[in-house]
Amino acid sequence: MLKYSYGSVFSPYIEGLVLQKKTCGFAYDLQASILKTFDGFCIAKGYREPLITREITSEWATQRDSEGINYRNNRVSALRQLSLYMISLGINSYIPRQQQSAATPAPHIPDAAELAELFDAIDTYLPECSYWHRFSMEYQVLFRLYYCCGLRLTEGCCLKRKDIDLDRGIITIVESKGKKSRLVYMADDMASLCRDYDVKMSAYHADREWFFPGRKPGKPLGRAAVDAKFRIFWSMTECSKSCDKAPTVHALRHAHVVHRMNQWMLDGVPLDAMMPYLSRHLGHSGLHDTMYYYHQVSSAFQIVRRKDHMSAQIIPEVARYEE
């Protein structure tokens, strides 16, 4: 169950913390990796007493030249969790303070015109080597799944063939974020596209395990490779030249949420009735996570204002002599 082995004086407590978190359903892989680095840090420093002191914390919390403030704060947070775990065992450890992260700029969510440009770039892509022509098919379907079904990056890359019911158009997402599984229903045209793709891909790899095989058919497409290819496709569009912050693959999931909610409002569909279904469809733990996607997008509020018939009655327009 443990991905790393630890050898410092803190190793029993690190292992206990990681096992506790995983037992509770948390992935905890990033934190386990950070604690592995902390473990090596303690060995290098020669710490022999299993006690987290202010001095250890201060040295560990020093920001390195090669890292950003957010990752440095992740390191401090992991040590903080370890201290709290040790305190729960009766060991009086120093608790590091939480640090404020750097402000995250609002993401760029592609609009309909930008998506049309993006998918045109994807659809016209063809590798020079004929042996890799299958990737043109894979990208056409994979990136549409991200947008049309709101999948996360890893969820799309790691889809197994057995997890897609092509007859009924249902995708089974197995133990995704937070170890939660869910069903995702495809629109008829998306399901039809997947069926056509599966037939063509079977001509390359008849008994493949992965729906989107990578360069080595026994492995799926890699996250880093898919993210890098998305950036290349985006750079091929005209809209990329006037975009301050280039989107990532996750922006397609983000766009799925925003465009779906906008359409519901335009159609007069009550959001309070539909939001629980959308949240479940996305694999969110609550409605607040789904609304977080929406509130950052300026185009969303244009729809809200267009559908708002009460504000003029509640807040009347100011006359010229009152200004």
C-alpha positions as CSV (number, residue, x, y, z in Angstrom):
1,M,0.0,0.0,0.0
2,L,3.0,2.3,0.6
3,K,4.6,3.7,-2.6
4,Y,7.8,4.8,-0.8
5,S,10.1,3.4,1.8
6,Y,11.3,5.7,4.6
7,G,14.5,5.4,6.6
8,S,14.8,8.4,8.9
9,V,14.0,8.5,12.6
10,F,10.6,9.8,11.6
11,S,9.9,6.8,9.3
12,P,7.4,5.0,11.6
13,Y,5.3,8.2,11.9
14,I,5.4,9.0,8.2
15,E,4.3,5.5,7.3
16,G,1.6,5.7,9.9
17,L,0.3,9.0,8.6
18,V,0.3,7.9,4.9
19,L,-1.5,4.6,5.8
20,Q,-4.1,6.5,7.8
21,K,-4.8,8.9,5.0
22,K,-5.0,6.2,2.4
23,T,-7.3,4.1,4.6
24,C,-9.6,7.1,4.8
25,G,-9.8,7.2,1.0
26,F,-7.3,10.0,0.2
27,A,-4.9,9.4,-2.6
28,Y,-2.1,11.2,-0.7
29,D,0.5,10.5,-3.3
30,L,1.9,14.0,-3.6
31,Q,2.2,14.3,0.2
32,A,3.8,10.9,0.4
33,S,6.4,12.0,-2.1
34,I,7.1,15.2,-0.2
35,L,7.5,13.3,3.0
36,K,9.9,11.0,1.2
37,T,12.0,14.1,0.5
38,F,11.6,15.2,4.1
39,D,12.8,11.8,5.2
40,G,16.0,12.2,3.1
41,F,16.4,15.7,4.5
42,C,16.4,14.3,8.0
43,I,18.9,11.6,7.2
44,A,21.2,14.1,5.6
45,K,21.0,16.4,8.6
46,G,21.6,13.5,11.0
47,Y,18.5,14.0,13.1
48,R,18.3,11.2,15.7
49,E,15.4,12.3,17.9
50,P,11.9,11.8,16.5
51,L,10.7,15.3,17.4
52,I,9.7,18.0,15.0
53,T,11.1,21.2,16.5
54,R,10.9,24.9,15.5
55,E,14.5,24.7,14.2
56,I,13.8,21.7,11.9
57,T,10.6,23.4,10.6
58,S,12.4,26.6,9.9
59,E,15.1,25.0,7.9
60,W,12.7,22.7,6.0
61,A,10.4,25.7,5.2
62,T,13.1,27.8,3.6
63,Q,12.0,28.4,0.0
64,R,14.4,27.0,-2.6
65,D,15.6,28.9,-5.7
66,S,14.1,26.2,-7.9
67,E,10.6,26.1,-6.5
68,G,7.6,28.4,-6.4
69,I,5.8,29.6,-3.3
70,N,2.9,27.2,-3.8
71,Y,5.1,24.1,-3.8
72,R,7.1,25.4,-0.9
73,N,3.7,25.7,1.0
74,N,2.9,22.2,0.0
75,R,6.1,21.0,1.7
76,V,5.2,23.0,4.9
77,S,1.6,21.6,4.8
78,A,2.9,18.0,4.6
79,L,5.1,18.6,7.6
80,R,2.3,20.2,9.4
81,Q,0.1,17.1,8.9
82,L,3.0,14.9,10.2
83,S,3.3,17.1,13.3
84,L,-0.5,16.9,14.0
85,Y,-0.4,13.1,13.5
86,M,2.5,12.8,16.0
87,I,0.7,15.1,18.5
88,S,-2.3,12.7,18.2
89,L,0.1,9.9,19.4
90,G,1.1,12.0,22.4
91,I,4.4,13.4,21.0
92,N,4.7,17.2,21.6
93,S,5.7,18.4,18.1
94,Y,6.0,21.9,16.8
95,I,3.2,22.7,14.3
96,P,4.3,24.8,11.3
97,R,2.1,27.8,10.4
98,Q,-0.1,27.7,7.3
99,Q,1.3,29.9,4.6
100,Q,-0.7,31.9,2.1
101,S,-0.3,30.7,-1.5
102,A,0.4,32.9,-4.5
103,A,-2.7,34.2,-6.2
104,T,-3.9,32.0,-9.0
105,P,-4.9,33.9,-12.2
106,A,-8.3,33.1,-13.6
107,P,-8.2,30.4,-16.2
108,H,-8.9,31.0,-19.8
109,I,-12.0,29.1,-20.8
110,P,-12.4,28.6,-24.6
111,D,-15.6,30.0,-26.1
112,A,-17.5,28.4,-28.9
113,A,-15.4,30.0,-31.7
114,E,-12.1,29.1,-30.0
115,L,-13.3,25.5,-29.5
116,A,-14.2,25.3,-33.2
117,E,-10.6,26.5,-34.1
118,L,-9.1,24.1,-31.7
119,F,-10.9,21.0,-32.9
120,D,-10.2,22.0,-36.5
121,A,-6.5,21.9,-35.6
122,I,-6.9,18.5,-33.9
123,D,-8.9,17.1,-36.8
124,T,-6.3,18.1,-39.5
125,Y,-3.4,16.7,-37.5
126,L,-1.6,13.7,-39.1
127,P,1.8,12.4,-38.0
128,E,4.4,12.3,-40.7
129,C,5.2,8.6,-40.0
130,S,2.3,6.4,-41.2
131,Y,3.0,4.0,-38.3
132,W,1.7,6.7,-35.9
133,H,-1.4,7.7,-37.9
134,R,-3.6,6.1,-35.3
135,F,-2.7,9.0,-32.9
136,S,-4.7,11.3,-35.1
137,M,-7.8,9.2,-34.4
138,E,-7.0,9.0,-30.7
139,Y,-6.7,12.8,-30.2
140,Q,-9.9,13.5,-32.2
141,V,-11.9,11.3,-29.8
142,L,-10.0,11.9,-26.6
143,F,-10.1,15.7,-26.6
144,R,-13.8,15.6,-27.5
145,L,-14.4,13.3,-24.5
146,Y,-12.7,15.9,-22.3
147,Y,-15.1,18.6,-23.5
148,C,-18.3,16.7,-24.2
149,C,-18.2,14.6,-21.0
150,G,-16.2,16.9,-18.7
151,L,-13.5,14.3,-17.9
152,R,-10.4,15.0,-15.9
153,L,-7.0,14.6,-17.7
154,T,-6.1,11.3,-16.1
155,E,-9.7,9.9,-16.4
156,G,-9.5,10.3,-20.2
157,C,-5.9,8.9,-20.6
158,C,-6.5,5.9,-18.4
159,L,-9.8,4.7,-19.8
160,K,-9.8,1.0,-20.3
161,R,-11.7,-0.6,-23.1
162,K,-13.8,-2.6,-20.7
163,D,-14.9,0.5,-18.9
164,I,-16.8,1.9,-21.9
165,D,-20.2,0.4,-22.7
166,L,-20.3,1.4,-26.4
167,D,-23.8,0.0,-26.9
168,R,-25.4,2.1,-24.2
169,G,-22.9,5.0,-24.3
170,I,-21.9,4.8,-20.7
171,I,-18.4,5.3,-19.3
172,T,-17.4,3.9,-15.9
173,I,-14.8,6.0,-14.2
174,V,-13.1,3.8,-11.6
175,E,-11.7,5.2,-8.4
176,S,-10.8,8.7,-9.7
177,K,-10.1,11.7,-7.5
178,G,-10.8,10.9,-3.8
179,K,-11.1,7.1,-4.8
180,K,-14.6,7.8,-6.1
181,S,-16.2,5.9,-9.0
182,R,-19.0,7.2,-11.1
183,L,-20.9,6.6,-14.4
184,V,-20.7,9.2,-17.2
185,Y,-23.3,9.2,-19.9
186,M,-22.3,10.2,-23.4
187,A,-24.5,12.0,-25.9
188,D,-25.5,9.8,-28.9
189,D,-23.1,11.5,-31.4
190,M,-20.2,11.1,-28.9
191,A,-21.1,7.4,-28.4
192,S,-21.3,6.9,-32.1
193,L,-17.9,8.5,-32.6
194,C,-16.4,6.2,-29.9
195,R,-17.9,3.1,-31.6
196,D,-16.4,4.1,-35.0
197,Y,-13.1,4.8,-33.4
198,D,-13.1,1.5,-31.6
199,V,-13.6,-0.4,-34.8
200,K,-10.8,1.4,-36.6
201,M,-8.4,1.1,-33.6
202,S,-9.1,-2.6,-33.4
203,A,-7.5,-2.9,-36.8
204,Y,-4.2,-1.7,-35.2
205,H,-4.6,-3.5,-31.8
206,A,-7.4,-6.0,-31.7
207,D,-7.0,-7.1,-28.0
208,R,-5.8,-3.8,-26.5
209,E,-6.5,-3.1,-22.8
210,W,-6.5,0.7,-23.1
211,F,-9.1,2.6,-25.0
212,F,-6.3,5.1,-26.0
213,P,-3.1,3.1,-26.2
214,G,0.2,5.0,-26.0
215,R,3.4,4.5,-28.1
216,K,3.7,1.1,-26.3
217,P,0.2,-0.4,-26.8
218,G,0.5,-2.1,-23.4
219,K,0.4,1.3,-21.7
220,P,-2.1,4.2,-22.0
221,L,-1.4,7.6,-23.4
222,G,0.6,9.5,-20.8
223,R,-0.7,12.6,-19.0
224,A,2.3,14.7,-19.9
225,A,2.2,13.7,-23.5
226,V,-1.5,14.5,-23.9
227,D,-1.1,17.9,-22.1
228,A,1.9,18.8,-24.3
229,K,0.0,17.8,-27.5
230,F,-3.0,20.0,-26.4
231,R,-0.6,23.0,-26.0
232,I,0.7,22.3,-29.6
233,F,-2.8,22.2,-31.0
234,W,-3.8,25.4,-29.1
235,S,-0.7,27.2,-30.5
236,M,-1.9,26.3,-34.0
237,T,-5.0,28.4,-33.6
238,E,-5.4,32.1,-34.5
239,C,-7.0,32.8,-31.1
240,S,-3.9,31.7,-29.3
241,K,-2.1,34.8,-30.5
242,S,-4.4,37.1,-28.5
243,C,-4.7,34.9,-25.4
244,D,-2.9,36.1,-22.3
245,K,-3.0,32.8,-20.5
246,A,-3.0,29.7,-22.6
247,P,-5.5,27.0,-21.5
248,T,-4.7,23.5,-20.5
249,V,-6.6,20.2,-21.1
250,H,-8.5,20.9,-17.9
251,A,-10.0,24.0,-19.6
252,L,-12.1,21.7,-21.7
253,R,-13.7,20.2,-18.6
254,H,-14.1,23.7,-17.3
255,A,-15.7,24.8,-20.6
256,H,-18.1,21.8,-20.3
257,V,-19.4,23.0,-17.0
258,V,-19.8,26.7,-18.1
259,H,-21.4,26.0,-21.4
260,R,-23.8,23.5,-19.9
261,M,-25.0,25.8,-17.2
262,N,-25.3,28.7,-19.6
263,Q,-27.5,26.6,-21.9
264,W,-29.7,25.6,-19.0
265,M,-30.2,29.2,-18.1
266,L,-31.0,30.2,-21.6
267,D,-33.5,27.4,-21.9
268,G,-35.1,28.3,-18.6
269,V,-34.1,25.0,-16.9
270,P,-34.0,25.5,-13.1
271,L,-30.3,25.3,-11.9
272,D,-31.2,24.3,-8.4
273,A,-32.8,21.1,-9.7
274,M,-30.0,20.3,-12.2
275,M,-26.8,21.2,-10.2
276,P,-26.8,18.0,-8.0
277,Y,-26.8,15.9,-11.2
278,L,-24.0,18.0,-12.8
279,S,-21.9,17.8,-9.7
280,R,-22.4,14.0,-9.6
281,H,-21.6,13.7,-13.3
282,L,-18.3,15.6,-12.7
283,G,-17.3,13.5,-9.7
284,H,-17.3,16.5,-7.4
285,S,-17.7,16.1,-3.6
286,G,-20.2,18.9,-3.4
287,L,-22.0,21.7,-5.3
288,H,-19.4,24.3,-4.1
289,D,-16.8,22.6,-6.3
290,T,-19.0,22.8,-9.4
291,M,-19.9,26.5,-8.7
292,Y,-16.2,27.3,-8.4
293,Y,-15.8,26.4,-12.0
294,Y,-18.6,28.8,-13.0
295,H,-18.0,31.9,-10.9
296,Q,-14.5,32.7,-12.5
297,V,-15.9,33.1,-16.0
298,S,-17.0,36.6,-17.1
299,S,-19.2,35.2,-19.9
300,A,-21.2,33.4,-17.2
301,F,-22.4,36.6,-15.7
302,Q,-23.5,38.0,-19.0
303,I,-26.0,35.1,-19.1
304,V,-27.0,35.8,-15.6
305,R,-27.7,39.5,-16.3
306,R,-29.7,38.6,-19.4
307,K,-31.9,36.2,-17.5
308,D,-32.3,38.5,-14.5
309,H,-35.7,40.2,-14.6
310,M,-35.8,41.4,-11.0
311,S,-32.7,43.6,-10.5
312,A,-34.2,46.6,-12.2
313,Q,-37.2,46.5,-9.8
314,I,-35.0,46.0,-6.8
315,I,-32.3,48.5,-7.7
316,P,-33.8,51.3,-9.9
317,E,-31.7,53.1,-12.5
318,V,-30.2,56.3,-11.1
319,A,-31.5,59.5,-12.7
320,R,-29.1,62.1,-14.0
321,Y,-29.8,64.6,-11.3
322,E,-29.1,62.0,-8.6
323,E,-25.6,61.1,-9.9
